[in-house]
Structure formats: C-alpha cells, structure tokens
Amino acid sequence: MRSVHMRRLWGFISAALAALSVLTIAQSADAKRKPEPPPFSRPEMILSWINDYRLNPTPERLPAAFKAMREQGSFKEIEQAGIYVGFIAGVIGSNPDKAEKLIADMFPMPPYDQVVVIKAIAYSGLADWKELMGKFVERMPARKVIIERYLYGKLQVLRDLPLDSPIAVDANWGYYFATGSSEPIQRLVRTLAWSREKNNVEKLTIGSMVKWTLAQNASKDHDLLSYLKTSLPHQPEKVEKPLAEVIEGAETFELAQIRKDALASIEELKTKGPESARNFSWWGQAGQTAFALGCVAAGVMGQAYMGVPCVVGGALSNVALKYLTPAE
C-alpha cells in the first residue's frame, strides 16, 4: 500500500515538474519575443527604418512599408522616387528566397504604383529577375509595355543605368541603404569626376550633388567612410582628388566648403562656358530634382541637411532650390 502511495506521490511530483518546465520555457520565449514594431504612420518613420535597415534587416516589413509609401504619396512622381525604388530593389535582391512572397504581399495596388515594383524587380540584381517579373505579369496587365521593355532589354537595369539622371543617382543610394553593398557606392564615386566638369552643367550638378551627399553620409556612416578611404588609392586621377576632398570633409565635418566649391564651379561655368552651358533652364527641371534626391539621401542618414527644408518623397521646396542655385 505504501508503494502505491509513493508511486502516486512521484507521479504528482513529475507532473508538477513537467508543468513548471513548460511554464519556464513559455516565460523564456515571451521574454525573448520582441515587441511589435510601430506602424509606418508617418514618412519619418519610414526613413528611420530605411536608415537602420542594413544594420538590422527586417525584410518582412517591406510590404507594410510599401503600402505606407503609397498612401503617403512617395510615388506620386516616379522620377523623384528613386531612393525608394532602389531601396525596395535592394531588399528584394538581398533576399532571393523571400523575393516572390515579399512582392506578392505588396498587392493589390493601383497601376501607377506598379511601375515602382517593376523597376525594383529589374534593379534587384537577381540572376533570375526576368523569371520573377514573369510571375507577376498577369497582375499588372496595364503595365504590359514597360514590363516587355525590361524583359527584352530595351530599358536598362540599375548597374547599366547612366548616372547623368537624378533618379539613377538616388536609386543607387537606395540600394546601398538596403544592402550596405559597395557596388552602388562604386558607381557613385565614379561620377565625382563630373564635379570638376568644365563644359556640361548637367554633369557638373550631378557630380557636385554626389560629392556633397557622399561627404554628408560618410560623416555619419563609419562603414561608408572606411570604404571610401580604402578605395582612394585605386581611383583614376579625375576621381582621386574630389574623393580625397569628400573624405576630408567627412572626417572634419567641414561640409560647407564642398557646397561653396560646387556653387563657385557652377557660377564659373555659367559665365565662362560655351553658349550651351549658359542655358540654365535645366535648373528649373532636373536641377530641382537632383538636389531633392541629395536632400532625401542625407535625410535618410539622419542629417538636418544644413537646415534646408526637404519634402519627404523626393520633392524639394522652392526655398531649398534658391539656396542651392547659383545667384543670377
């Protein structure tokens, strides 16, 4: 009889220990479970997420971020949405096993916003990006033309995109923010030769904008600064000097000088250059977009951008344009 009681007692003890073990495991799991991230209710929350992304990748949040970008008007002007296109492309490209699901979860969306997805897939750098694009053709019948042009090579992917367009510059920045990859930075660094351009105002403006944003971002991003310093000895002569100035500006935080030099160069080209270089109608068109993209790029990195007011999404206020445009 005593042995029966002992067996029952040990049974109760074993059951209690098992229950305690399960409770302990559950409590441990709860302790390790991260709190739900806040929703992307404001544009600055999206930029903050983009800024921190490469240090703490959370690709599963991309569909929610994409929806918030749409609702907040980030894609209203595609030519000014390069940073978002590049970032989405970078997230897709660095998560090939999740790419299809991430894109599928972005739907539904209106045809206009589908252009962003199409460009992001094409810019992703995935070896099978055309196959991936093909899986979503039926969901985007209104975008058949642009899809076919990418599939048949009539539109360029990111690595081949000429950097004399502002959207290409900012798309490369976006890809860097998503991946931390040196490839888009390599492409941007090559345009520094244009910061010394004497005959072409468009290239001079793009080169100057890249120079400024590289210095601004490198002053806050140690990995970026380290890469620029490592690459310096391997640059051609036309790139070496402006890159050295970028590094100097980033390390000393003497960033205003880069802007002053840019404006002086543009003013010189305006007054001494050929007739074609004195046509500054471009400032009212691409010029505004170019520095807008630089403004967004710096904003993503947490910069106040020297007090220049920026409109999140790529648009630049008239005040900023006047601030950056050489005096007549």
Number of C-alpha atoms within 10 A of each C-alpha: 6 7 8 9 10 11 12 12 12 12 12 12 12 12 12 12 12 12 12 12 12 12 12 12 12 12 12 11 11 11 10 9 9 8 8 6 7 7 12 20 13 11 17 14 15 18 22 15 17 24 19 15 18 16 12 10 14 13 18 13 14 18 18 15 23 24 17 19 21 16 12 16 14 22 23 17 13 17 19 26 26 30 30 28 30 31 27 31 30 28 28 29 24 18 14 18 10 14 20 16 13 21 21 13 14 16 14 12 13 11 13 14 19 19 18 22 21 22 23 29 28 24 27 28 18 19 10 12 19 15 11 17 21 13 11 16 15 10 15 16 11 14 16 11 10 15 23 15 12 18 17 11 9 11 16 16 18 22 15 11 17 14 21 17 16 27 25 24 30 31 30 28 31 28 32 22 27 26 21 18 15 15 14 22 19 14 17 21 23 18 24 27 21 25 25 22 19 18 18 18 26 22 21 25 26 26 26 29 28 29 28 28 25 28 28 29 20 23 23 17 14 13 12 20 20 12 14 22 16 10 14 17 11 10 13 11 11 16 19 19 16 23 24 15 18 28 23 16 22 22 16 9 15 15 20 12 13 21 15 13 14 22 19 13 20 27 18 13 19 22 11 13 16 13 10 11 18 17 11 13 9 12 17 11 10 19 21 23 22 27 27 26 32 28 28 28 28 22 22 24 22 16 16 13 17 11 8 15 15 22 15 21 25 30 22 23 15 12 11 18 19 11 11 17 16 17 8 5
